[in-house]
């Protein structure tokens, strides 16, 4: 072995004092070294064949809360069978339970285990005892743990060891593993120690003083071992989903858009009616939209705007359309909901800002009444952008979207016709994912209809697009369960790169 370092020398000396072998804890005690220093020394002594590392697993077993309860009162099946015997070996199961004063949650457990242990049969509610119910090893182990506290599994008798897995599966005990490491001198190690080790102080930090006085020539400088395993460091970082949100916002900002935000609780008026979505539209149903229980209603905007929106729904007003041809209800429009899309944010903004040019965006939370599974969440994010200007056309929208996607690293984009109640023409944009060799729908888009713009007195064309952010996140993060984005699984967050 090459020249020994200070830590290694001290570890060898400690081993000598300990008679040739000792646990890492003992070596720390005797040598005065830190845990990490001993571990590092142990590894290099092992490589140099001066010492051997032995590992032993130690498993501690302890009673759970329920386990303690049963240890004191007896297992449920024991309490029941004793009562049955007292009642003459035959009685209704119900009576036994009652007399044994068994807690509700243990009733089925008691009947199940009485059968499994072959103590009794239960047929049509009648219990018959079969044999003398001997004390089982499970009961013995429970008693022991209750009397003596947590034990090492390795020290239990062979008989009691057999009961560990049953009690574990019944959740009456828990086990914890710990690896104990012991270091032992090899013959070569002994020889070296016997020749005598003189600990030479090592310098790990070169100071100005050492350089100026020239003393650096005499001291022993510690060599770096660049291959030694170091402790893993997990620096704080921005959550992967938040990183993607910020990236999307940056793409908008670079393209000259301004961020706007709106309220999560919104009236149906802004979420649906203002967007020419009829009041019997399926998306408004309870199963798709969250309605607030308290308060139930919110305020509507100025009278004339409500009137023009109402007329547009009923007969098209002056928009040139026939509308949806039904009687529009103020009450329905006042209902408070959790917004189901961020288009509610942009239409609200347009109602207040009618002069071109306008380029605004929102990346924010929306809510849908979905059953949560690997593909669906009830709370998620949408990306939304609008452009209002004189003479903008669908071609501008397509060009803008291509550029927007390009900034997000999505180079191949296709557009095909689609439908939304508030846009005409409407399109769906799909992007190509080279890693998965598939196309994915990302944002719906279109030009707001006159039925949306005219009631608010907006005179210029408006380009709009919007879609889910989580879909994009799944692809970027290479995961297929959308719930992972919100689970805050530390392991996953740590494995995700610092910069996506
Ligand atoms: N709001 C639509 C959705 O939730 C997307 C969209 C936005 C479509 C703007 C057209 C224009 O899917």
Boltz pocket constraint, residues with backbone or C-beta under 6 A from the ligand:
constraints:
  - pocket:
      binder: B
      contacts: [[A, 340], [A, 341], [A, 342], [A, 343], [A, 385], [A, 420], [A, 423], [A, 427], [A, 443], [A, 444], [A, 445], [A, 446], [A, 464], [A, 465], [A, 466], [A, 467]]
      max_distance: 6.0
